[in-house]
Amino acid sequence: MIFAGTTLRTWVPQKQRWDLAFLSAQGGHYPNFFGKWHNDHMQIEVRNQDAQGEFLSKIRFKDITAESFTWDMYQSRDEGKSWSLDSIIKAHRVN
């Protein structure tokens, strides 16, 4: 699945989490998802839908330094009982 669009993020101090909304370039949006710290990584969870039906996604930001981070996304089609790796991004700061 290819996601192209813009993500809006805001930190909610009362909940100690990021609230996010994704606006898709293909139309539609994915409201009501959030990110929280889990030990050594930030995790975002969202319910998605494609031609095969609904599925869960979890996105993790990890190995975070001043110069880089790793982003990975997992999907579950059985309500979180099992997860499969979908994508990995290794980002590096460009000066």
C-alpha positions, 0 to 999 in steps of 0.5 A: 500500500502506498501512502501519499499525503500530509500528516498533522500532529499535535502534542497533547500534554494532558494525555502525554501523547501525540494526536495525529490525522493523515490527509491522503493525496488520493482522497480521504483521511485517517482520523483518531490515531495517536502516538505514545512512547513505549520504552525506547520507541514512539509507537503510532496505531491506526485502523486502515482499510484497503481492497482486502478489508480493514487492518491495523497498522502500528508505526514505530519511530526508533533508534532516534538520534540527533542525526537519524531515526528508523521508521517501521510499519507493521500490519495486522489483519487479525485484530493484533494477534499477529503482525507482519512487517510492511515497510522500513525507512532509515532517515538521516539528516541532510545538512 
